[in-house]
Amino acid sequence: MNKKHILIVCGDKAFSKETATLLESHGYHVNIAHNGIDSIEKAKLYPDLILLDRVLSDPAGLDICTQIRNNNQFRHISIII
């Protein structure tokens, strides 16, 4: 069975790493993006879920969510803010 893929988008590197370690210990494949620009690139890996920090800059978390939702190729990806 394939591992589910989660993308964590969070500016706090320590929190991102701890969360990734926890998720990986439960069998998930995890990628991390620390800024908005990187998150759009990593969304091209088609994760099953994006955990998105609302309090980001360059662009803001809600702007990232809007960009992903407005792109037809990413519409199937679930997002938790």
Phi, psi and omega in degrees: 000139180286143175288143173286143185252126179239135174252122176261125177243105186204136179284342181273103186296321180295315179297317180300314182295315179297318179295317178299316180299316179298312181296319179296326179292344177257013172094009179269151170267129187233135168243153180234137171236133183259359178209169184296320181296314179296326182295321179294320177296315182287340174295338178291350174277358177054064176292161176282334184210141172243124171264112192244123175286122181289333186263063176248161170241171175060057348277174180292157182305317180292328176292322177297315179302315179298317179298317180293315180295329181277354180259114184304327182288343180252000188300334182282347184282127176284144181230131171244125180258000000 
